[in-house]
Amino acid sequence: MPKQRRAPAAVPPAGTNVVVLRGTLSREPEPRALPSGDTVVAYDVTVRAAAAEGAPGRAESVPVAWFDPPALAWSLAAGDEVVVVGRVRRRFFRAGGATASRTEVVADRVVPARAAARVRAALAAALAPLEGSG
């Protein structure tokens, strides 16, 4: 019997930068007021990749910044499982007389993982620009 061929995966449009994380907040949210008057909440999300035979995989900590977030941002706590939808960015800044950089996820949405309908809505919004590409 001949093998069935899978349809090729759609190719995202040029300039696509979409990130989806599911993990655990490894520290309390850290709100900061920026000189511009904007607010940002910083999180560290620990993501564990699946390892062979169901064992927990290596833990990776991902810094997340959520600009001008809704009130939900302050209700999240260390240990909460969340889904983050956003984009990756690398920013450069001066620290101690030298140029430093940080790679982080800029969140569009941070949703408690237990809120299944809100997770689906966040994922659908993130994937909508990719539909029809390819």
N, CA, C and O atoms as CSV, one atom per row, in Angstrom:
chain,resi,resn,atom,element,x,y,z
A,1,MET,N,N,0.843,-1.166,0.000
A,1,MET,CA,C,0.000,0.000,0.000
A,1,MET,C,C,0.899,1.244,0.000
A,1,MET,O,O,1.799,1.344,0.834
A,2,PRO,N,N,0.675,2.186,-0.912
A,2,PRO,CA,C,1.534,3.368,-0.988
A,2,PRO,C,C,1.330,4.267,0.229
A,2,PRO,O,O,0.247,4.349,0.807
A,3,LYS,N,N,2.428,4.938,0.588
A,3,LYS,CA,C,2.357,5.877,1.705
A,3,LYS,C,C,1.538,7.089,1.302
A,3,LYS,O,O,1.616,7.569,0.171
A,4,GLN,N,N,0.748,7.573,2.255
A,4,GLN,CA,C,0.010,8.802,2.005
A,4,GLN,C,C,0.933,9.977,2.281
A,4,GLN,O,O,1.691,9.970,3.251
A,5,ARG,N,N,0.864,10.978,1.429
A,5,ARG,CA,C,1.684,12.160,1.613
A,5,ARG,C,C,0.915,13.184,2.417
A,5,ARG,O,O,-0.269,13.424,2.180
A,6,ARG,N,N,1.602,13.781,3.365
A,6,ARG,CA,C,0.993,14.840,4.143
A,6,ARG,C,C,1.089,16.132,3.362
A,6,ARG,O,O,2.053,16.366,2.634
A,7,ALA,N,N,0.081,16.964,3.523
A,7,ALA,CA,C,0.116,18.273,2.870
A,7,ALA,C,C,1.257,19.081,3.461
A,7,ALA,O,O,1.503,19.009,4.665
A,8,PRO,N,N,1.957,19.848,2.639
A,8,PRO,CA,C,3.049,20.662,3.184
A,8,PRO,C,C,2.505,21.695,4.160
A,8,PRO,O,O,1.402,22.215,3.990
A,9,ALA,N,N,3.296,21.981,5.180
A,9,ALA,CA,C,2.896,22.982,6.162
A,9,ALA,C,C,2.865,24.349,5.511
A,9,ALA,O,O,3.674,24.651,4.634
A,10,ALA,N,N,1.934,25.168,5.943
A,10,ALA,CA,C,1.852,26.536,5.429
A,10,ALA,C,C,3.095,27.300,5.853
A,10,ALA,O,O,3.598,27.112,6.961
A,11,VAL,N,N,3.577,28.139,4.998
A,11,VAL,CA,C,4.737,28.963,5.301
A,11,VAL,C,C,4.225,30.300,5.820
A,11,VAL,O,O,3.461,30.980,5.136
A,12,PRO,N,N,4.643,30.683,7.029
A,12,PRO,CA,C,4.172,31.968,7.561
A,12,PRO,C,C,4.655,33.122,6.695
A,12,PRO,O,O,5.703,33.017,6.057
A,13,PRO,N,N,3.919,34.208,6.661
A,13,PRO,CA,C,4.355,35.355,5.869
A,13,PRO,C,C,5.642,35.947,6.437
A,13,PRO,O,O,5.933,35.796,7.624
A,14,ALA,N,N,6.401,36.615,5.589
A,14,ALA,CA,C,7.641,37.252,6.018
A,14,ALA,C,C,7.340,38.220,7.154
A,14,ALA,O,O,6.305,38.887,7.158
A,15,GLY,N,N,8.238,38.288,8.101
A,15,GLY,CA,C,8.065,39.199,9.223
A,15,GLY,C,C,7.231,38.637,10.359
A,15,GLY,O,O,6.916,39.361,11.304
A,16,THR,N,N,6.866,37.368,10.293
A,16,THR,CA,C,6.053,36.764,11.340
A,16,THR,C,C,6.895,36.543,12.594
A,16,THR,O,O,8.007,36.020,12.518
A,17,ASN,N,N,6.369,36.938,13.729
A,17,ASN,CA,C,7.041,36.774,15.014
A,17,ASN,C,C,5.955,36.433,16.027
A,17,ASN,O,O,5.372,37.326,16.643
A,18,VAL,N,N,5.686,35.145,16.197
A,18,VAL,CA,C,4.631,34.689,17.092
A,18,VAL,C,C,5.229,33.688,18.070
A,18,VAL,O,O,5.933,32.758,17.675
A,19,VAL,N,N,4.938,33.891,19.354
A,19,VAL,CA,C,5.419,32.987,20.394
A,19,VAL,C,C,4.236,32.527,21.225
A,19,VAL,O,O,3.350,33.315,21.558
A,20,VAL,N,N,4.231,31.237,21.559
A,20,VAL,CA,C,3.260,30.695,22.500
A,20,VAL,C,C,4.051,29.899,23.534
A,20,VAL,O,O,4.801,28.984,23.192
A,21,LEU,N,N,3.871,30.262,24.801
A,21,LEU,CA,C,4.515,29.553,25.905
A,21,LEU,C,C,3.442,28.997,26.819
A,21,LEU,O,O,2.413,29.636,27.038
A,22,ARG,N,N,3.676,27.819,27.348
A,22,ARG,CA,C,2.843,27.298,28.436
A,22,ARG,C,C,3.808,26.861,29.515
A,22,ARG,O,O,4.663,26.003,29.294
A,23,GLY,N,N,3.664,27.454,30.675
A,23,GLY,CA,C,4.579,27.139,31.755
A,23,GLY,C,C,4.067,27.686,33.069
A,23,GLY,O,O,2.903,28.065,33.199
A,24,THR,N,N,4.960,27.717,34.037
A,24,THR,CA,C,4.627,28.118,35.392
A,24,THR,C,C,5.357,29.403,35.744
A,24,THR,O,O,6.544,29.550,35.455
A,25,LEU,N,N,4.638,30.343,36.376
A,25,LEU,CA,C,5.300,31.554,36.843
A,25,LEU,C,C,6.258,31.172,37.967
A,25,LEU,O,O,5.847,30.604,38.979
A,26,SER,N,N,7.530,31.487,37.781
A,26,SER,CA,C,8.526,31.058,38.756
A,26,SER,C,C,8.813,32.120,39.810
A,26,SER,O,O,9.568,31.870,40.750
A,27,ARG,N,N,8.224,33.293,39.664
A,27,ARG,CA,C,8.332,34.330,40.695
A,27,ARG,C,C,7.096,35.217,40.616
A,27,ARG,O,O,6.338,35.163,39.648
A,28,GLU,N,N,6.907,36.023,41.639
A,28,GLU,CA,C,5.760,36.932,41.665
A,28,GLU,C,C,5.884,37.957,40.530
A,28,GLU,O,O,6.997,38.331,40.159
A,29,PRO,N,N,4.752,38.413,39.976
A,29,PRO,CA,C,4.795,39.468,38.963
A,29,PRO,C,C,5.491,40.706,39.536
A,29,PRO,O,O,5.325,41.043,40.709
A,30,GLU,N,N,6.268,41.371,38.688
A,30,GLU,CA,C,6.997,42.569,39.110
A,30,GLU,C,C,6.520,43.766,38.296
A,30,GLU,O,O,6.981,43.968,37.173
A,31,PRO,N,N,5.598,44.569,38.850
A,31,PRO,CA,C,5.115,45.750,38.109
A,31,PRO,C,C,6.141,46.885,38.193
A,31,PRO,O,O,6.808,47.063,39.213
A,32,ARG,N,N,6.253,47.648,37.098
A,32,ARG,CA,C,7.138,48.812,37.070
A,32,ARG,C,C,6.457,49.923,36.286
A,32,ARG,O,O,5.785,49.684,35.282
A,33,ALA,N,N,6.650,51.144,36.773
A,33,ALA,CA,C,6.185,52.321,36.042
A,33,ALA,C,C,7.360,52.819,35.210
A,33,ALA,O,O,8.459,53.000,35.733
A,34,LEU,N,N,7.134,53.040,33.921
A,34,LEU,CA,C,8.177,53.519,33.023
A,34,LEU,C,C,8.170,55.051,32.999
A,34,LEU,O,O,7.152,55.671,33.306
A,35,PRO,N,N,9.311,55.663,32.634
A,35,PRO,CA,C,9.365,57.132,32.553
A,35,PRO,C,C,8.292,57.710,31.625
A,35,PRO,O,O,7.872,58.853,31.803
A,36,SER,N,N,7.851,56.936,30.648
A,36,SER,CA,C,6.824,57.383,29.706
A,36,SER,C,C,5.436,57.445,30.344
A,36,SER,O,O,4.503,58.001,29.763
A,37,GLY,N,N,5.307,56.872,31.541
A,37,GLY,CA,C,4.001,56.789,32.186
A,37,GLY,C,C,3.329,55.443,31.966
A,37,GLY,O,O,2.335,55.132,32.622
A,38,ASP,N,N,3.861,54.647,31.052
A,38,ASP,CA,C,3.327,53.307,30.814
A,38,ASP,C,C,3.684,52.386,31.981
A,38,ASP,O,O,4.578,52.679,32.774
A,39,THR,N,N,2.975,51.284,32.064
A,39,THR,CA,C,3.239,50.271,33.083
A,39,THR,C,C,3.651,48.987,32.391
A,39,THR,O,O,3.125,48.649,31.330
A,40,VAL,N,N,4.583,48.278,32.983
A,40,VAL,CA,C,4.977,46.965,32.480
A,40,VAL,C,C,5.009,46.008,33.669
A,40,VAL,O,O,5.433,46.374,34.766
A,41,VAL,N,N,4.559,44.790,33.437
A,41,VAL,CA,C,4.654,43.740,34.445
A,41,VAL,C,C,5.625,42.706,33.894
A,41,VAL,O,O,5.477,42.228,32.769
A,42,ALA,N,N,6.622,42.370,34.709
A,42,ALA,CA,C,7.625,41.380,34.302
A,42,ALA,C,C,7.326,40.053,34.994
A,42,ALA,O,O,6.998,40.012,36.179
A,43,TYR,N,N,7.446,38.977,34.233
A,43,TYR,CA,C,7.275,37.620,34.737
A,43,TYR,C,C,8.492,36.796,34.325
A,43,TYR,O,O,9.192,37.135,33.371
A,44,ASP,N,N,8.729,35.726,35.049
A,44,ASP,CA,C,9.613,34.665,34.587
A,44,ASP,C,C,8.740,33.431,34.472
A,44,ASP,O,O,8.126,33.005,35.450
A,45,VAL,N,N,8.684,32.852,33.271
A,45,VAL,CA,C,7.872,31.663,33.025
A,45,VAL,C,C,8.814,30.490,32.840
A,45,VAL,O,O,9.679,30.512,31.965
A,46,THR,N,N,8.647,29.469,33.661
A,46,THR,CA,C,9.458,28.267,33.547
A,46,THR,C,C,8.725,27.258,32.685
A,46,THR,O,O,7.590,26.876,32.972
A,47,VAL,N,N,9.392,26.834,31.626
A,47,VAL,CA,C,8.831,25.879,30.676
A,47,VAL,C,C,9.658,24.600,30.754
A,47,VAL,O,O,10.887,24.641,30.699
A,48,ARG,N,N,8.986,23.489,30.878
A,48,ARG,CA,C,9.682,22.199,30.898
A,48,ARG,C,C,9.342,21.443,29.624
A,48,ARG,O,O,8.181,21.132,29.359
A,49,ALA,N,N,10.362,21.157,28.849
A,49,ALA,CA,C,10.174,20.358,27.637
A,49,ALA,C,C,9.906,18.911,28.040
A,49,ALA,O,O,10.441,18.433,29.040
A,50,ALA,N,N,9.091,18.226,27.273
A,50,ALA,CA,C,8.831,16.811,27.546
A,50,ALA,C,C,10.086,16.014,27.222
A,50,ALA,O,O,10.731,16.238,26.198
A,51,ALA,N,N,10.417,15.101,28.090
A,51,ALA,CA,C,11.572,14.229,27.873
A,51,ALA,C,C,11.067,12.842,27.499
A,51,ALA,O,O,9.863,12.589,27.463
A,52,ALA,N,N,11.992,11.971,27.229
A,52,ALA,CA,C,11.648,10.604,26.848
A,52,ALA,C,C,10.867,9.910,27.964
A,52,ALA,O,O,11.134,10.113,29.149
A,53,GLU,N,N,9.925,9.109,27.571
A,53,GLU,CA,C,9.139,8.253,28.452
A,53,GLU,C,C,8.425,9.025,29.554
A,53,GLU,O,O,8.308,8.532,30.675
A,54,GLY,N,N,7.943,10.233,29.248
A,54,GLY,CA,C,7.108,10.975,30.171
A,54,GLY,C,C,7.833,11.635,31.333
A,54,GLY,O,O,7.193,12.294,32.152
A,55,ALA,N,N,9.144,11.478,31.429
A,55,ALA,CA,C,9.891,12.123,32.520
A,55,ALA,C,C,9.954,13.621,32.267
A,55,ALA,O,O,9.955,14.057,31.116
A,56,PRO,N,N,10.005,14.411,33.335
A,56,PRO,CA,C,10.107,15.859,33.118
A,56,PRO,C,C,11.417,16.204,32.416
A,56,PRO,O,O,12.467,15.635,32.713
A,57,GLY,N,N,11.334,17.130,31.498
A,57,GLY,CA,C,12.516,17.533,30.746
A,57,GLY,C,C,13.225,18.692,31.409
A,57,GLY,O,O,12.920,19.080,32.536
A,58,ARG,N,N,14.156,19.219,30.693
A,58,ARG,CA,C,14.969,20.334,31.166
A,58,ARG,C,C,14.102,21.587,31.336
A,58,ARG,O,O,13.256,21.885,30.492
A,59,ALA,N,N,14.319,22.302,32.418
A,59,ALA,CA,C,13.571,23.533,32.682
A,59,ALA,C,C,14.280,24.708,32.031
A,59,ALA,O,O,15.502,24.833,32.102
A,60,GLU,N,N,13.497,25.565,31.397
A,60,GLU,CA,C,14.017,26.791,30.798
A,60,GLU,C,C,13.195,27.955,31.332
A,60,GLU,O,O,11.965,27.902,31.348
A,61,SER,N,N,13.877,28.995,31.765
A,61,SER,CA,C,13.199,30.176,32.272
A,61,SER,C,C,13.153,31.216,31.159
A,61,SER,O,O,14.175,31.538,30.554
A,62,VAL,N,N,11.961,31.734,30.897
A,62,VAL,CA,C,11.761,32.703,29.822
A,62,VAL,C,C,11.257,34.012,30.427
A,62,VAL,O,O,10.202,34.034,31.061
A,63,PRO,N,N,12.003,35.105,30.236
A,63,PRO,CA,C,11.510,36.388,30.730
A,63,PRO,C,C,10.382,36.906,29.838
A,63,PRO,O,O,10.455,36.823,28.612
A,64,VAL,N,N,9.337,37.442,30.477
A,64,VAL,CA,C,8.166,37.953,29.769
A,64,VAL,C,C,7.880,39.363,30.267
A,64,VAL,O,O,7.903,39.619,31.471
A,65,ALA,N,N,7.610,40.277,29.338
A,65,ALA,CA,C,7.209,41.644,29.673
A,65,ALA,C,C,5.827,41.894,29.085
A,65,ALA,O,O,5.597,41.642,27.902
A,66,TRP,N,N,4.899,42.394,29.918
A,66,TRP,CA,C,3.532,42.677,29.467
A,66,TRP,C,C,3.281,44.157,29.704
A,66,TRP,O,O,3.185,44.602,30.847
A,67,PHE,N,N,3.174,44.921,28.617
A,67,PHE,CA,C,3.022,46.367,28.690
A,67,PHE,C,C,1.552,46.758,28.813
A,67,PHE,O,O,0.692,46.215,28.120
A,68,ASP,N,N,1.280,47.702,29.699
A,68,ASP,CA,C,-0.074,48.204,29.953
A,68,ASP,C,C,-1.091,47.065,30.036
A,68,ASP,O,O,-2.082,47.043,29.307
A,69,PRO,N,N,-0.820,46.111,30.947
A,69,PRO,CA,C,-1.701,44.946,31.050
A,69,PRO,C,C,-3.008,45.272,31.764
A,69,PRO,O,O,-3.111,46.288,32.452
A,70,PRO,N,N,-4.008,44.401,31.597
A,70,PRO,CA,C,-5.255,44.561,32.352
A,70,PRO,C,C,-5.031,44.162,33.821
A,70,PRO,O,O,-3.955,43.687,34.186
A,71,ALA,N,N,-6.043,44.358,34.640
A,71,ALA,CA,C,-5.953,44.064,36.077
A,71,ALA,C,C,-5.585,42.612,36.359
A,71,ALA,O,O,-4.989,42.321,37.395
A,72,LEU,N,N,-5.929,41.701,35.458
A,72,LEU,CA,C,-5.592,40.277,35.626
A,72,LEU,C,C,-4.104,40.088,35.895
A,72,LEU,O,O,-3.724,39.160,36.610
A,73,ALA,N,N,-3.269,40.933,35.347
A,73,ALA,CA,C,-1.817,40.776,35.471
A,73,ALA,C,C,-1.369,40.704,36.919
A,73,ALA,O,O,-0.421,39.989,37.244
A,74,TRP,N,N,-2.053,41.449,37.802
A,74,TRP,CA,C,-1.653,41.486,39.203
A,74,TRP,C,C,-2.285,40.368,40.013
A,74,TRP,O,O,-1.896,40.147,41.159
A,75,SER,N,N,-3.244,39.663,39.446
A,75,SER,CA,C,-3.878,38.566,40.180
A,75,SER,C,C,-3.118,37.250,40.013
A,75,SER,O,O,-3.388,36.283,40.726
A,76,LEU,N,N,-2.181,37.210,39.086
A,76,LEU,CA,C,-1.383,36.004,38.892
A,76,LEU,C,C,-0.288,35.949,39.951
A,76,LEU,O,O,0.183,36.984,40.423
A,77,ALA,N,N,0.116,34.729,40.322
A,77,ALA,CA,C,1.111,34.565,41.381
A,77,ALA,C,C,2.100,33.465,41.010
A,77,ALA,O,O,1.834,32.631,40.145
A,78,ALA,N,N,3.237,33.485,41.681
A,78,ALA,CA,C,4.230,32.426,41.477
A,78,ALA,C,C,3.551,31.075,41.670
A,78,ALA,O,O,2.774,30.884,42.605
A,79,GLY,N,N,3.854,30.149,40.777
A,79,GLY,CA,C,3.259,28.814,40.830
A,79,GLY,C,C,2.070,28.646,39.917
A,79,GLY,O,O,1.677,27.514,39.636
A,80,ASP,N,N,1.472,29.743,39.437
A,80,ASP,CA,C,0.343,29.642,38.514
A,80,ASP,C,C,0.814,29.155,37.155
A,80,ASP,O,O,1.860,29.578,36.663
A,81,GLU,N,N,0.037,28.260,36.548
A,81,GLU,CA,C,0.333,27.818,35.185
A,81,GLU,C,C,-0.368,28.769,34.223
A,81,GLU,O,O,-1.559,29.047,34.365
A,82,VAL,N,N,0.383,29.263,33.245
A,82,VAL,CA,C,-0.147,30.259,32.317
A,82,VAL,C,C,0.187,29.892,30.876
A,82,VAL,O,O,1.081,29.090,30.603
A,83,VAL,N,N,-0.562,30.507,29.967
A,83,VAL,CA,C,-0.261,30.473,28.541
A,83,VAL,C,C,0.020,31.919,28.144
A,83,VAL,O,O,-0.787,32.812,28.401
A,84,VAL,N,N,1.166,32.137,27.520
A,84,VAL,CA,C,1.578,33.466,27.081
A,84,VAL,C,C,1.588,33.474,25.560
A,84,VAL,O,O,2.158,32.582,24.932
A,85,VAL,N,N,0.960,34.478,24.973
A,85,VAL,CA,C,0.976,34.669,23.526
A,85,VAL,C,C,1.590,36.045,23.274
A,85,VAL,O,O,1.166,37.039,23.864
A,86,GLY,N,N,2.578,36.094,22.403
A,86,GLY,CA,C,3.242,37.364,22.127
A,86,GLY,C,C,4.271,37.245,21.035
A,86,GLY,O,O,4.093,36.513,20.060
A,87,ARG,N,N,5.376,37.994,21.218
A,87,ARG,CA,C,6.454,38.006,20.219
A,87,ARG,C,C,7.793,38.090,20.935
A,87,ARG,O,O,7.866,38.539,22.078
A,88,VAL,N,N,8.839,37.660,20.267
A,88,VAL,CA,C,10.196,37.727,20.809
A,88,VAL,C,C,10.821,39.045,20.409
A,88,VAL,O,O,10.638,39.519,19.287
A,89,ARG,N,N,11.568,39.638,21.341
A,89,ARG,CA,C,12.344,40.824,20.987
A,89,ARG,C,C,13.664,40.780,21.746
A,89,ARG,O,O,13.775,40.174,22.812
A,90,ARG,N,N,14.644,41.433,21.172
A,90,ARG,CA,C,15.935,41.628,21.818
A,90,ARG,C,C,16.123,43.121,21.953
A,90,ARG,O,O,16.062,43.857,20.968
A,91,ARG,N,N,16.351,43.562,23.163
A,91,ARG,CA,C,16.548,44.996,23.367
A,91,ARG,C,C,17.947,45.242,23.900
A,91,ARG,O,O,18.537,44.392,24.567
A,92,PHE,N,N,18.464,46.419,23.592
A,92,PHE,CA,C,19.798,46.822,24.003
A,92,PHE,C,C,19.682,48.004,24.945
A,92,PHE,O,O,18.812,48.858,24.770
A,93,PHE,N,N,20.550,48.062,25.940
A,93,PHE,CA,C,20.520,49.150,26.909
A,93,PHE,C,C,21.914,49.335,27.492
A,93,PHE,O,O,22.784,48.474,27.358
A,94,ARG,N,N,22.104,50.474,28.141
A,94,ARG,CA,C,23.377,50.770,28.805
A,94,ARG,C,C,23.289,50.330,30.253
A,94,ARG,O,O,22.322,50.645,30.946
A,95,ALA,N,N,24.294,49.606,30.710
A,95,ALA,CA,C,24.358,49.167,32.105
A,95,ALA,C,C,25.816,49.216,32.550
A,95,ALA,O,O,26.673,48.537,31.984
A,96,GLY,N,N,26.082,50.019,33.562
A,96,GLY,CA,C,27.446,50.094,34.082
A,96,GLY,C,C,28.452,50.578,33.056
A,96,GLY,O,O,29.605,50.147,33.069
A,97,GLY,N,N,28.034,51.466,32.167
A,97,GLY,CA,C,28.952,52.000,31.169
A,97,GLY,C,C,29.162,51.105,29.957
A,97,GLY,O,O,29.946,51.440,29.070
A,98,ALA,N,N,28.480,49.988,29.909
A,98,ALA,CA,C,28.626,49.067,28.779
A,98,ALA,C,C,27.251,48.820,28.160
A,98,ALA,O,O,26.219,49.018,28.802
A,99,THR,N,N,27.258,48.388,26.913
A,99,THR,CA,C,26.013,48.017,26.248
A,99,THR,C,C,25.701,46.562,26.587
A,99,THR,O,O,26.556,45.685,26.459
A,100,ALA,N,N,24.468,46.318,27.019
A,100,ALA,CA,C,24.015,44.972,27.340
A,100,ALA,C,C,22.761,44.689,26.523
A,100,ALA,O,O,22.169,45.601,25.946
A,101,SER,N,N,22.361,43.428,26.477
A,101,SER,CA,C,21.141,43.078,25.753
A,101,SER,C,C,20.359,42.051,26.544
A,101,SER,O,O,20.889,41.370,27.422
A,102,ARG,N,N,19.083,41.958,26.207
A,102,ARG,CA,C,18.187,40.990,26.845
A,102,ARG,C,C,17.204,40.517,25.788
A,102,ARG,O,O,16.644,41.322,25.044
A,103,THR,N,N,17.000,39.232,25.729
A,103,THR,CA,C,15.989,38.651,24.855
A,103,THR,C,C,14.819,38.250,25.734
A,103,THR,O,O,14.997,37.588,26.756
A,104,GLU,N,N,13.617,38.655,25.329
A,104,GLU,CA,C,12.435,38.394,26.139
A,104,GLU,C,C,11.223,38.233,25.237
A,104,GLU,O,O,11.268,38.539,24.045
A,105,VAL,N,N,10.148,37.752,25.824
A,105,VAL,CA,C,8.875,37.682,25.135
A,105,VAL,C,C,8.059,38.898,25.559
A,105,VAL,O,O,7.897,39.162,26.751
A,106,VAL,N,N,7.551,39.631,24.582
A,106,VAL,CA,C,6.628,40.734,24.848
A,106,VAL,C,C,5.228,40.147,24.690
A,106,VAL,O,O,4.825,39.744,23.599
A,107,ALA,N,N,4.497,40.106,25.800
A,107,ALA,CA,C,3.194,39.442,25.822
A,107,ALA,C,C,2.102,40.322,25.238
A,107,ALA,O,O,2.037,41.519,25.515
A,108,ASP,N,N,1.245,39.714,24.426
A,108,ASP,CA,C,-0.012,40.330,24.016
A,108,ASP,C,C,-1.104,39.894,24.980
A,108,ASP,O,O,-2.014,40.654,25.310
A,109,ARG,N,N,-0.984,38.638,25.424
A,109,ARG,CA,C,-1.947,38.076,26.368
A,109,ARG,C,C,-1.227,37.100,27.289
A,109,ARG,O,O,-0.334,36.369,26.861
A,110,VAL,N,N,-1.622,37.098,28.545
A,110,VAL,CA,C,-1.194,36.097,29.522
A,110,VAL,C,C,-2.472,35.574,30.146
A,110,VAL,O,O,-3.231,36.333,30.748
A,111,VAL,N,N,-2.709,34.287,30.004
A,111,VAL,CA,C,-3.985,33.696,30.409
A,111,VAL,C,C,-3.710,32.513,31.342
A,111,VAL,O,O,-2.828,31.703,31.055
A,112,PRO,N,N,-4.441,32.399,32.445
A,112,PRO,CA,C,-4.300,31.196,33.275
A,112,PRO,C,C,-4.603,29.955,32.425
A,112,PRO,O,O,-5.601,29.926,31.705
A,113,ALA,N,N,-3.764,28.954,32.507
A,113,ALA,CA,C,-3.927,27.757,31.671
A,113,ALA,C,C,-5.252,27.045,31.939
A,113,ALA,O,O,-5.782,26.363,31.062
A,114,ARG,N,N,-5.780,27.201,33.141
A,114,ARG,CA,C,-7.045,26.531,33.480
A,114,ARG,C,C,-8.243,27.156,32.785
A,114,ARG,O,O,-9.312,26.546,32.754
A,115,ALA,N,N,-8.100,28.355,32.226
A,115,ALA,CA,C,-9.193,29.067,31.552
A,115,ALA,C,C,-9.206,28.654,30.076
A,115,ALA,O,O,-8.779,29.414,29.207
A,116,ALA,N,N,-9.695,27.457,29.808
A,116,ALA,CA,C,-9.600,26.847,28.480
A,116,ALA,C,C,-10.174,27.716,27.368
A,116,ALA,O,O,-9.560,27.831,26.307
A,117,ALA,N,N,-11.322,28.322,27.578
A,117,ALA,CA,C,-11.938,29.140,26.527
A,117,ALA,C,C,-11.074,30.368,26.225
A,117,ALA,O,O,-10.922,30.748,25.064
A,118,ARG,N,N,-10.511,30.985,27.258
A,118,ARG,CA,C,-9.651,32.150,27.044
A,118,ARG,C,C,-8.337,31.762,26.377
A,118,ARG,O,O,-7.798,32.528,25.578
A,119,VAL,N,N,-7.816,30.576,26.699
A,119,VAL,CA,C,-6.603,30.086,26.035
A,119,VAL,C,C,-6.881,29.881,24.551
A,119,VAL,O,O,-6.085,30.293,23.707
A,120,ARG,N,N,-8.011,29.243,24.229
A,120,ARG,CA,C,-8.363,29.027,22.815
A,120,ARG,C,C,-8.498,30.358,22.082
A,120,ARG,O,O,-8.032,30.486,20.950
A,121,ALA,N,N,-9.122,31.345,22.706
A,121,ALA,CA,C,-9.296,32.660,22.071
A,121,ALA,C,C,-7.939,33.335,21.841
A,121,ALA,O,O,-7.720,33.941,20.792
A,122,ALA,N,N,-7.028,33.233,22.815
A,122,ALA,CA,C,-5.699,33.833,22.674
A,122,ALA,C,C,-4.923,33.175,21.542
A,122,ALA,O,O,-4.260,33.853,20.757
A,123,LEU,N,N,-5.009,31.853,21.463
A,123,LEU,CA,C,-4.313,31.132,20.387
A,123,LEU,C,C,-4.914,31.461,19.027
A,123,LEU,O,O,-4.178,31.648,18.058
A,124,ALA,N,N,-6.223,31.532,18.941
A,124,ALA,CA,C,-6.881,31.856,17.673
A,124,ALA,C,C,-6.469,33.257,17.208
A,124,ALA,O,O,-6.209,33.459,16.022
A,125,ALA,N,N,-6.408,34.220,18.125
A,125,ALA,CA,C,-6.003,35.576,17.769
A,125,ALA,C,C,-4.555,35.607,17.280
A,125,ALA,O,O,-4.227,36.350,16.355
A,126,ALA,N,N,-3.692,34.807,17.898
A,126,ALA,CA,C,-2.282,34.769,17.490
A,126,ALA,C,C,-2.100,34.114,16.132
A,126,ALA,O,O,-1.230,34.514,15.359
A,127,LEU,N,N,-2.911,33.114,15.839
A,127,LEU,CA,C,-2.758,32.366,14.582
A,127,LEU,C,C,-3.524,32.977,13.417
A,127,LEU,O,O,-3.242,32.650,12.265
A,128,ALA,N,N,-4.481,33.854,13.687
A,128,ALA,CA,C,-5.311,34.431,12.624
A,128,ALA,C,C,-4.485,35.078,11.503
A,128,ALA,O,O,-4.802,34.871,10.331
A,129,PRO,N,N,-3.441,35.852,11.819
A,129,PRO,CA,C,-2.663,36.449,10.719
A,129,PRO,C,C,-1.946,35.411,9.842
A,129,PRO,O,O,-1.562,35.714,8.712
A,130,LEU,N,N,-1.770,34.212,10.353
A,130,LEU,CA,C,-1.079,33.166,9.580
A,130,LEU,C,C,-2.007,32.400,8.651
A,130,LEU,O,O,-1.547,31.727,7.728
A,131,GLU,N,N,-3.315,32.497,8.889
A,131,GLU,CA,C,-4.275,31.755,8.064
A,131,GLU,C,C,-4.216,32.241,6.620
A,131,GLU,O,O,-4.121,33.438,6.350
A,132,GLY,N,N,-4.271,31.324,5.740
A,132,GLY,CA,C,-4.266,31.682,4.320
A,132,GLY,C,C,-2.891,31.978,3.765
A,132,GLY,O,O,-2.761,32.277,2.578
A,133,SER,N,N,-1.858,31.904,4.592
A,133,SER,CA,C,-0.510,32.136,4.043
A,133,SER,C,C,0.020,30.822,3.508
A,133,SER,O,O,-0.427,29.742,3.894
A,134,GLY,N,N,0.968,30.938,2.625
A,134,GLY,CA,C,1.617,29.724,2.171
A,134,GLY,C,C,1.591,29.548,0.747
A,134,GLY,O,O,2.110,28.555,0.238
